Amino acid sequence: MRFLALLLAFTVSGCAATQPDTVLRGDPLDVMFLQMMLPHHQQGVDMVALAKDRAQNDELRTLAVAIERTQQTEADTMRNWLTSWGEPLTAPPDSHAGHGGMRESDPEEVARLSALRGAEFDQRLLNVMIAHQDDAVQMARWEAGSGANQEVKDLAGRIDSSRTAQIAMMRRFLEKT
């Protein structure tokens, strides 16, 4: 009897030895979203980091720091989920091509940002980041509608909201230039 009570306690608490492997792995759509968003976030972080010593607009520099911190925190969360599910942080090359892949900003465009300073940098960064953040919004909306894991879907909702607000702010900055 004590054995059955102990077995029941382990089963109810989720510690049963016979848990299916699927409990430890992420849903394929959630995994795909996270694997696609990680490099996208890194590229965004790399671009806004340039604003520290190149941007002329103080508000843009402040927004850039906020974007950098937010995306680094989100990326840490995504890496932790993938790792805890036993999933690789990156997908094999072209594994998500059938889903449209995650668009990234043109690497040549990002490299051009490095050569700019002042008002010219501000305008180019704003244009590139508006497109970049819009790609994140589109992927987040896809995840929110198709994903299985509620925590990942919640993150997607936060990404949608924050990037939509950032895009609106960046458009206002552009209007002033």
Secondary structure, 3 states (H helix, E strand, C coil): CHHHHHHHHHHHHCCCCCCCHHHHCCCHHHHHHHHHHHHHHHHHHHHHHCHHHHECCHHHHHHHHHHHHHHHHHHHHHHHHHHHCCCCCCCCCCCCHHHCCCCCCCHHHHHHHHCCCHHHHHHHHHHHHHHHHHHHHHHHHHHHHHCCCHHHHHHHHHHHHHHHHHHHHHHHHHHHC
